[in-house]
Amino acid sequence: MKTYRKLLANEPLLKRLSGIQLIVYFGAWFSNVAIYTLLLSMHVSAEIVAFTAMIHFASGIIQAPFSGSIIDKVQPKKLMLWLIFLEMSTTFFLVFITELADLWLLYILIFIKMAAASFYFTSEMSLLPKILSASNLQKANELHSIIWSLSYTLGMAVSGFVVYILGVKMAFILDGFILMAAFFLFYRIDIRVELEETQENLLVMMQDTFTYLKKYPHAMHLMFLHAFVGLTAFDALVALMVDAYYASIIATSLALGLLHASRAIGLVIGPVLMRDWVNNKRLVYIFIAQALAIWLWAYVMQNFYLSIVASVVVGFFTTTLWSYTYTLLQKNIDKKYYGRIVAYNDMLFLSIAAFTSYMIGYLATLTYSLGFITFLIGLGFAFGGIYYRWIYKTQKIGDVQ
């Protein structure tokens, strides 16, 4: 952690952004346990649970073709403030969801809330290369992923206890105030970046981006590679596991919180221990290790306590995969296209996450076991390793170091 403390000491703007990022991401995940607890208390079907999980990602997919062009034309502070405000507002409105008849409103609010959160994430990831040197970018991405994981851990774990003690509505209200705090902290930051001046409209900018990707196909391959990490969209899977295996031994909200928190412990530890070991040549082994970890989880998932241990192992490799493949993309594209390509990259990532969420529910309704479904997800990472091996041999990819 000494490396990251030194980075924050030398980059005061990154330090302030990271603090706000911790709060914003904490707020983004804090509502999730409450949402899934609410759904399970309504005794909804596996399809509805999976559809709700899919909506969390679908909003980012739909907006991605436009968000990147907007990011490249608008000053980041103004844009990101509006996004935090939108996420905060929709979070407060979640308190009005009380029965099955309100599901349509739940879907709309989740769609808007996660669209704002996804847009904010893309804006921040496009901002980092503009304010940091190339040597600090990988460390900043790793720190970003650690903060995301820590927010995920605290958000899910604390929310589980809040929902258990105070109820679903109070969790939504507290989450709204958390995001309100982030808004006022962000308002006080001074962010000034030089935008590439262009007279092109959004449609022309989109066409220009596709021309760039056609000319430099390695960028597209790296986008597809990063998208494999979207297979770890386990929200629907965990909710169904709790309902099927653990509801008789522990409260739903506590089980959800503990399972997500245990995986997030691995998400935090992984990059700290592996950052100096992983490189372009060794990345294939991380894909294989991720597949093996998920298969282990599939084997032990019916046992709550072993499932918690396996969740830590699953999370251990995920963050390294996420941060390293993201950095590979950032280091191998032209600065002019940061916002647009990062947005399309997030669109592909979220597409895989949404598809994974939907298929978990769909296969569960076809009576496939949750263990078999989890095995298929692990198989996806095995294919990801094969795909990366091909990229490594056929494409000219610069190392992140």
LOKE-628338 format. One record per residue (C-alpha): residue in three letters; x, y, z. Coordinates in steps of 0.2 Angstrom, whole numbers, plus 5000, padded with zeros to 4 digits. Example, Ala and Ser with C-alpha at 12.3 -4.5 7.8 and 13.67 -1.06 7.14 Angstrom:
REM residues 2
ALA506249785039 SER506849955036 
***
This chain:
REM residues 401
MET500050005000 LYS501550115002 THR501550144983 TYR499750204983 ARG500050324998 LYS501550404989 LEU500550424973 LEU499150514983 ALA500450624991 ASN501150674975 GLU499450694966 PRO498350804977 LEU496950814964 LEU496950624962 LYS496850614981 ARG495350724982 LEU494550624968 SER494850464976 GLY494050514992 ILE492450564983 GLN492550414973 LEU492550304988 ILE490950394994 VAL490050394977 TYR490450204974 PHE489950164992 GLY488250254988 ALA488050154972 TRP488149984981 PHE487350034997 SER485650024989 ASN485849854981 VAL485649744996 ALA484049845000 ILE483449814982 TYR483749624982 THR483049605000 LEU481449694994 LEU481249584979 LEU481549424989 SER480249485002 MET479049504988 HIS479349324983 VAL479749374965 SER480349244952 ALA482149214947 GLU481749304930 ILE481249464939 VAL482849454950 ALA483949424935 PHE483049564925 THR483349684939 ALA485149644939 MET485149664920 ILE484449834921 HIS485849894932 PHE487049864917 ALA485849904902 SER485750084906 GLY487650104903 ILE487550004887 ILE486150124879 GLN487050284884 ALA488850234879 PRO488750284860 PHE488350464866 SER489250474883 GLY491050464876 SER490750604863 ILE489950714877 ILE491450684889 ASP492650744875 LYS491650904873 VAL491150954891 GLN492151004906 PRO492250854918 LYS491750954934 LYS490051014927 LEU489650844920 MET490050744935 LEU489150854947 TRP487550834937 LEU487750644937 ILE488050634956 PHE486450744958 LEU485450634946 GLU486050474956 MET485550554972 SER483850604967 THR483350434960 THR484050354976 PHE482850454987 PHE481350404976 LEU481650214979 VAL480750234996 PHE479150234986 ILE479350054980 THR478249954992 GLU477349814982 LEU477349714966 ALA476349844957 ASP477749964959 LEU479049854950 TRP478849964934 LEU479450114945 LEU480850014952 TYR481449974935 ILE481450154929 LEU482350224945 ILE483650084944 PHE483950124925 ILE484150314928 LYS485250284944 MET486450164936 ALA486450264920 ALA487150414930 ALA488350304940 SER488950224924 PHE489150394915 TYR490150454931 PHE491250304930 THR491650334912 SER491950514915 GLU493250484929 MET494150344919 SER494250464904 LEU494950604916 LEU496350504924 PRO497450494908 LYS497250684906 ILE497850724924 LEU499150594927 SER500850544919 ALA500950374910 SER502050304924 ASN500650344937 LEU499150284926 GLN499250094930 LYS499450134949 ALA497950254948 ASN496950124939 GLU497449994953 LEU497050114966 HIS495350154958 SER494949964957 ILE495449944976 ILE494350094980 TRP492950014970 SER493149854979 LEU493249934996 SER491650034992 TYR490849874987 THR491349785003 LEU490849925015 GLY489249965004 MET488649785004 ALA489149735022 VAL488549895030 SER486949895020 GLY486549715025 PHE486649765043 VAL485649925040 VAL484249835031 TYR484249705044 ILE484049825059 LEU483249985051 GLY482349915036 VAL482449945017 LYS481750115017 MET482950185029 ALA484350115019 PHE483750205003 ILE483650375013 LEU485350355021 ASP486050315003 GLY485350474997 PHE486150575010 ILE487850485007 LEU487750544988 MET487250714994 ALA488850725004 ALA489850674989 PHE489050814978 PHE489550954990 LEU491350884992 PHE491450874973 TYR490851044971 ARG492351114980 ILE493651034969 ASP494451134955 ILE494651024940 ARG495351104924 VAL495851004909 GLU496151054891 LEU494850984879 GLU495250944861 GLU494351084851 THR493251014838 GLN491851074827 GLU491150904824 ASN489450854830 LEU489150694840 LEU488750584825 VAL490350634816 MET491350604831 MET490550434833 GLN490950394814 ASP492750454817 THR492950334832 PHE492450184821 THR493650234808 TYR495050244821 LEU494550064828 LYS494549994810 LYS496250064807 TYR496950004824 PRO496049834827 HIS497149804842 ALA496049934852 MET494449834848 HIS495249674853 LEU495749754870 MET494049814872 PHE493349634870 LEU494649564881 HIS494149684895 ALA492349644893 PHE492649464899 VAL492749534916 GLY490949574914 LEU490549384917 THR490849424936 ALA489149514937 PHE488649394951 ASP487249504959 ALA485749394952 LEU486749234956 VAL487049284974 ALA485249334977 LEU484649164970 MET485949064980 VAL485349154996 ASP483549114992 ALA483948934987 TYR485248875000 TYR485448995015 ALA483749075019 SER483448945032 ILE485048975042 ILE485249165041 ALA484349325037 THR484249375018 SER485049545020 LEU486449475031 ALA486849335019 LEU486849455004 GLY487949575013 LEU489249445019 LEU489349355002 HIS489649514993 ALA490849575006 SER491849415007 ARG492149424988 ALA492649604989 ILE493949565002 GLY494849464988 LEU494549614976 VAL495549724988 ILE496949604992 GLY497249544974 PRO498049694966 VAL499049734981 LEU499949564981 MET499949544962 ARG500349714954 ASP502249694953 TRP502049514946 VAL500749534932 ASN501349584915 ASN500749554897 LYS501549384896 ARG500849324913 LEU499049394911 VAL498449234903 TYR498749144920 ILE497649264929 PHE496249214917 ILE496549034920 ALA496649064939 GLN494949164938 ALA494149014929 LEU494748894943 ALA494249004957 ILE492449014950 TRP492348824947 LEU492848804966 TRP491448914971 ALA490248814960 TYR490848654969 VAL490548724987 MET489148844985 GLN487848744994 ASN488848765010 PHE488648945016 TYR490348955025 LEU491348875012 SER490448984999 ILE491149135009 VAL492849075008 ALA492749034989 SER492049204986 VAL493649284993 VAL494649174981 VAL493549224966 GLY493749404970 PHE495649394972 PHE495949384953 THR494549494947 THR495249664951 THR496949624943 LEU496049574927 TRP494949724927 SER496349854931 TYR497649774920 THR496549754904 TYR495849934907 THR497650004908 LEU498149904892 LEU496749994883 GLN497150164890 LYS499050144885 ASN498750084868 ILE497550214861 ASP497650394855 LYS497350534868 LYS496050614856 TYR494950464858 TYR495050434877 GLY493250474881 ARG492450394866 ILE493450234867 VAL493250214885 ALA491350234883 TYR491250104870 ASN492349994881 ASP491150014895 MET489749974884 LEU490449804879 PHE490849774897 LEU489149814903 SER488349714888 ILE489249554895 ALA488749594912 ALA486949624907 PHE486949464897 THR487649364911 SER486349434923 TYR484949384911 MET485649214907 ILE485849174926 GLY483949194928 TYR483449114912 LEU484448954915 ALA483848954933 THR482048954927 LEU482548804915 THR482948704931 TYR484848714928 SER485748704945 LEU486648864951 GLY488248764952 PHE488148724934 ILE487748904929 THR489248954939 PHE490348824930 LEU489848904914 ILE490449074919 GLY492148994924 LEU492148924907 GLY491949094900 PHE493649144908 ALA494548994901 PHE493949054884 GLY494549224888 GLY496349164892 ILE496349074875 TYR495749234867 TYR497149344876 ARG498449214870 TRP497949244852 ILE497949434855 TYR499749424863 LYS500449334848 THR499549424834 GLN499349604839 LYS500649734843 ILE500249784861 GLY501349894872 ASP501649844890 VAL500849944904 GLN502549974913 
***
